[in-house]
């Protein structure tokens, strides 16, 4: 039940207001009984009839005001539960980032909206309809137990139809969820690849690719909605036949026998609509809840997820040693590299060179503890941190070839939203070579999506400033300047390598002699591994 994630006070208030709203049904039915019985009694008590009408009108005004409060509490509860689910899923996706953007994007947009509509709202309505059912049934039983039993037994027919259709709806929902994820990714690809499509005049093929997934998604949605629609039609048809035609026939017989008054009969029909219609509605809502089962399982996983507490403790760095390191892929068990040895002292600048495809990026991920080597050790301060993200990653900052920038201010992209001292921020800006940009545009300058309002060199410098703000002893640079022109690459290297407070480990496959001269160590990884294997 999704409401267990709502505030208890809200749930209690909602339940109370739902009970008051349900009493509206009983009040209307009872007033109809009194007024009809009075008019069919031939007593001509017009004043009493007007009094009853006034009471009915006043009662409706009071119920209307109560219903306004009911709707407000209901909408507030839906909002709050939605925010709980959004936060839980976002925490899970960010903490356990797998690089699969399409599934995460689909979950945070379409799937959670489906959960709101077809699960949270549906379950809230089921509670209200349940209260209406109990109240109407109890009052009807008090007035005519015979008719109540007839109506109640007849209401079993829609239940049997619902049991038949619910599993099929769940299967259709699973297909729609899969197709919707593919559609979301293709739309994202189309928008991100619009420039390339325009350059090569292939806009129609890109649109066709996205529309193909759109057709599949819409077909799956139509199939799911159609299944829900005919299931509902079957439920209502069963309700009409068994819950109205049959009971009204029995009621007519009782009236002919003088055992049931006209007003009571009309009241029973009205009450029956309010304990049979809720049953039908509950079945419908139950089918909607079933349609969200695949996406709800993902949300349950996120709600149960307990992220490991962030460990910011970082001891003084005395040295890094790589001993006989090797890595074997999990998927196809391919040995990417092996027999890698090197060491890094505090503040030392080390260049690791190897051709494209050697596994340099993989090596940096192993250093951070993202991946686990199949052989060898990584020692930081003489402590083995191999494959241990919690122990290893706080020693490293990272600058890669294509830094990611948030569509936010320059300040946010430098600090990533964490509190930093202004003196530290200004020092990082100066060391990273961003002073001119900050003076000209200010820290509130919006960098745009993917940093579109900045140059390539400025984007790299923002990444460097982030790294310096973290005050971590080792900076990893992954082909950090390979996409820049030689002059800008040299400027970036001067910024990185003339900083006496950090060690730098850069991996590259191509770099100028002038830049090489700035490093303390230059290690050819391919030759190093080859020599180690021969020994």
SVG drawing of the C-alpha trace seen along z (x, -y; Angstrom):
<svg xmlns="http://www.w3.org/2000/svg" viewBox="-54 -41 117 57">
<polyline fill="none" stroke="black" stroke-width="0.4" points="0.0,0.0 1.5,-3.3 -0.1,-5.3 2.3,-3.8 4.7,-6.3 2.4,-9.2 2.3,-11.1 0.2,-9.4 -1.7,-12.6 -2.6,-13.1 -3.9,-9.5 -5.9,-9.8 -7.4,-13.1 -8.1,-11.7 -9.9,-8.7 -12.1,-10.9 -13.0,-13.2 -13.6,-10.1 -16.0,-8.8 -17.9,-12.1 -18.0,-12.1 -19.4,-8.6 -22.1,-9.7 -23.3,-12.1 -24.5,-9.0 -26.5,-7.7 -27.9,-11.1 -29.2,-11.6 -30.7,-8.1 -32.4,-8.6 -33.8,-12.0 -35.2,-10.5 -36.9,-7.8 -38.5,-10.3 -39.7,-12.7 -41.0,-9.9 -42.8,-8.2 -44.4,-11.5 -45.5,-12.3 -47.1,-8.9 -48.9,-8.9 -51.6,-11.3 -51.2,-13.4 -50.6,-16.7 -48.1,-17.9 -46.5,-20.5 -44.8,-22.3 -43.1,-19.1 -42.0,-18.4 -40.5,-21.9 -38.8,-21.3 -37.2,-18.1 -36.1,-19.8 -34.5,-22.6 -32.7,-20.0 -31.5,-18.2 -30.2,-21.5 -28.4,-22.6 -26.9,-19.1 -25.6,-19.2 -23.9,-22.6 -22.2,-21.2 -21.1,-18.1 -19.8,-20.2 -17.5,-22.2 -16.3,-18.9 -15.6,-17.5 -13.5,-20.6 -11.3,-19.7 -11.3,-16.0 -10.0,-16.9 -7.3,-19.2 -6.0,-16.6 -6.1,-13.9 -4.1,-16.0 -1.6,-16.9 -1.1,-13.3 -0.6,-12.3 2.0,-15.1 3.9,-14.1 3.9,-10.4 5.0,-11.2 8.0,-13.2 9.0,-10.3 9.0,-8.0 10.9,-10.5 13.5,-11.0 14.0,-7.3 14.3,-6.5 16.6,-9.4 18.9,-8.5 19.0,-4.9 19.8,-5.9 22.5,-8.4 24.1,-6.2 24.0,-3.0 24.7,-4.7 25.0,-2.0 25.2,-4.3 21.8,-3.2 20.2,-6.6 17.1,-5.4 15.7,-3.2 16.3,-5.9 14.8,-8.6 11.8,-6.5 11.3,-5.6 11.6,-9.2 9.1,-10.6 6.6,-8.1 6.7,-5.3 6.3,-7.5 3.5,-9.3 1.8,-6.0 2.3,-5.0 0.7,-8.3 -2.3,-7.8 -2.8,-4.1 -1.5,-3.2 -1.4,-6.0 -4.6,-7.7 -6.3,-4.3 -5.5,-3.0 -6.7,-6.3 -10.0,-5.9 -10.2,-2.3 -10.1,-3.4 -12.9,-5.9 -15.0,-3.4 -14.5,-0.8 -15.9,-3.2 -18.8,-4.0 -19.5,-0.3 -19.4,0.5 -21.6,-2.5 -24.2,-2.0 -24.3,1.7 -24.9,1.3 -27.6,-1.3 -29.3,0.8 -29.2,3.9 -30.8,1.9 -33.7,0.9 -34.3,4.2 -32.1,7.2 -33.8,9.2 -33.1,6.7 -29.5,6.1 -28.7,9.8 -30.0,10.0 -27.9,7.0 -24.9,8.3 -25.0,11.7 -25.5,10.2 -22.3,8.1 -20.2,11.3 -20.5,11.4 -18.2,8.4 -15.7,10.0 -15.4,13.1 -14.9,11.0 -12.1,9.0 -10.2,12.2 -10.3,13.3 -8.9,10.0 -6.3,8.8 -3.4,11.1 -3.8,10.2 -3.7,6.5 -0.5,6.9 1.2,8.7 0.1,5.9 1.5,3.3 4.9,5.0 5.1,4.8 4.1,1.2 6.8,0.4 9.5,2.0 8.4,0.2 8.1,-3.1 11.7,-2.9 12.9,-2.3 10.8,-5.2 12.2,-7.5 15.8,-6.6 15.2,-7.1 13.7,-10.5 16.7,-11.5 19.0,-10.2 17.1,-12.2 17.4,-15.4 21.0,-14.9 22.0,-13.9 20.1,-16.6 23.3,-18.5 24.9,-15.4 21.6,-14.5 21.5,-18.1 25.1,-17.9 24.7,-14.7 21.2,-15.5 19.7,-12.4 17.0,-14.1 14.2,-11.9 16.0,-8.7 16.5,-9.9 12.8,-10.9 11.8,-7.6 13.8,-5.7 12.2,-7.6 8.7,-7.3 9.2,-3.5 9.7,-3.2 6.8,-5.7 4.5,-3.5 5.5,-0.4 5.0,-2.3 1.6,-3.7 0.5,-0.2 1.5,1.3 -0.3,-1.5 -3.4,-1.1 -3.3,2.7 -3.1,2.1 -5.8,-0.5 -8.1,1.6 -7.6,4.5 -8.5,2.3 -11.5,0.9 -13.1,4.2 -12.4,5.6 -14.3,2.6 -17.1,3.1 -17.4,6.7 -17.5,5.7 -20.2,3.1 -22.3,5.4 -22.2,8.1 -23.1,5.4 -26.0,4.1 -27.4,7.6 -26.9,9.2 -26.9,6.1 -29.8,4.2 -32.1,6.2 -32.3,9.2 -32.6,7.3 -35.2,4.8 -37.3,7.7 -37.2,9.1 -38.0,5.7 -41.0,5.3 -42.4,8.6 -42.0,7.4 -43.7,4.2 -46.6,6.1 -46.9,8.1 -47.0,4.9 -43.7,5.8 -41.8,2.8 -42.7,-0.9 -42.0,-2.9 -39.7,-5.3 -37.8,-2.4 -37.5,-0.7 -36.1,-3.8 -33.7,-4.3 -32.5,-0.7 -31.8,-1.1 -29.9,-4.3 -28.0,-2.7 -27.3,0.4 -25.7,-1.9 -23.5,-3.1 -22.4,0.3 -22.4,2.0 -20.8,-0.9 -17.9,-1.0 -17.3,2.7 -17.2,2.2 -14.9,-0.8 -12.7,1.0 -12.3,3.8 -11.5,1.2 -8.9,-0.5 -7.4,2.9 -6.8,3.5 -5.2,0.2 -2.9,1.0 -2.0,4.3 -1.0,2.4 1.7,0.7 3.3,3.9 6.5,3.9 7.3,0.3 6.2,0.6 8.8,3.4 11.5,1.0 10.3,-1.7 10.1,0.9 13.8,1.7 14.6,-2.0 12.6,-2.4 14.4,0.5 17.8,-0.7 20.0,-2.0 23.0,-3.9 26.2,-3.4 27.1,-6.6 29.5,-8.9 32.9,-8.6 34.9,-11.8 37.7,-10.9 41.0,-11.1 44.3,-10.3 47.6,-12.0 48.8,-10.6 52.2,-9.0 52.3,-7.0 50.5,-4.8 51.8,-1.5 50.5,0.7 51.7,4.3 51.3,6.8 47.9,5.4 45.6,7.2 42.0,7.0 39.7,9.7 36.3,8.6 33.2,10.2 31.2,10.5 33.6,12.4 36.5,13.1 38.9,11.2 42.2,10.2 42.4,6.4 45.9,6.0 48.2,7.7 51.5,7.3 51.2,3.5 53.7,2.1 54.3,-1.6 54.3,-3.8 53.4,-7.5 54.9,-9.7 53.1,-12.7 53.0,-15.7 54.6,-13.6 53.4,-14.0 53.1,-10.7 52.2,-10.1 50.9,-6.7 51.0,-6.2 49.4,-3.4 47.6,-3.2 43.8,-3.6 41.9,-0.4 44.7,0.7 42.4,0.2 43.7,-3.1 40.2,-4.3 39.6,-0.8 42.9,-1.2 41.8,-4.5 38.5,-3.0 40.4,-0.2 42.5,-2.8 39.3,-4.4 37.8,-1.1 35.0,-1.2 36.3,2.1 38.1,5.0 41.3,6.4 41.6,10.1 45.3,10.0 47.7,7.8 47.2,5.1 46.6,1.3 48.2,-0.1 47.6,-3.6 49.6,-4.4 50.6,-0.7 47.0,0.3 45.4,2.6 42.4,0.8 41.9,3.0 38.2,3.0 37.2,1.0 35.4,-2.1 34.7,-3.3 38.4,-3.3 39.9,-4.3 37.8,-7.0 38.3,-9.8 42.0,-10.0 41.2,-10.8 39.7,-13.7 39.0,-13.2 39.3,-15.2 38.2,-13.5 38.0,-14.3 34.4,-15.3 33.5,-16.7 29.8,-16.8 28.3,-20.2 24.9,-20.7 22.5,-23.2 23.0,-25.5 25.1,-28.4 28.9,-28.5 29.0,-28.4 26.9,-25.2 29.1,-23.5 32.2,-24.4 30.9,-23.4 28.4,-20.8 26.1,-22.3 28.2,-21.5 29.1,-24.3 32.7,-25.5 34.6,-28.4 34.7,-31.5 38.5,-31.7 38.8,-28.0 36.5,-28.7 38.4,-31.8 41.8,-29.9 40.5,-27.1 39.2,-29.5 42.6,-31.2 44.6,-28.0 42.3,-26.6 42.6,-29.8 39.0,-30.8 39.5,-34.3 38.9,-36.1 35.6,-34.3 34.4,-34.8 35.3,-38.6 33.5,-39.0 30.4,-36.9 30.1,-36.3 29.5,-33.0 25.8,-33.2 26.4,-32.9 24.3,-30.1 26.6,-27.7 23.8,-26.1 23.0,-22.5 26.3,-20.5 28.1,-23.8 27.1,-25.2 27.8,-28.8 31.4,-27.9 34.3,-27.1 36.0,-23.7 38.9,-25.1 36.7,-26.7 34.8,-23.5 38.0,-21.7 39.0,-24.4 35.7,-24.1 36.5,-20.4 40.0,-21.2 38.5,-23.7 36.1,-21.0 39.0,-18.7 41.1,-21.3 38.1,-22.2 37.9,-18.6 41.4,-18.8 42.2,-15.2 45.8,-14.3 45.7,-12.6 44.2,-14.0 43.4,-11.5 43.4,-12.9 41.8,-10.7 42.8,-11.9 41.9,-15.3 43.3,-17.4 43.0,-15.1 40.1,-17.0 41.8,-20.4 44.1,-22.2 47.8,-22.1 48.1,-25.6 45.1,-25.0 46.3,-21.6 49.6,-23.1 47.8,-25.7 45.7,-23.1 48.8,-21.0 50.6,-24.0 47.6,-24.5 47.6,-20.8 51.3,-20.0 52.6,-23.2 50.4,-22.7 52.7,-21.6 49.9,-20.4 48.6,-17.4 50.0,-14.3 48.8,-13.8 48.3,-10.6 47.4,-11.2 46.7,-8.6 47.1,-9.6 48.0,-8.0 49.3,-11.2 51.0,-14.2 53.6,-16.8 57.3,-16.6 56.9,-20.0 54.1,-18.6 56.0,-15.4 58.8,-17.4 56.6,-18.6 56.1,-15.1 58.3,-13.4 57.6,-9.9 56.6,-8.7 55.5,-5.1 54.7,-3.2 52.0,-0.8 52.2,1.5 56.0,1.9 55.8,2.2 53.3,5.1 55.2,6.8 58.5,6.6 56.8,7.9 55.3,10.9 58.7,11.8 60.2,11.9"/>
</svg>
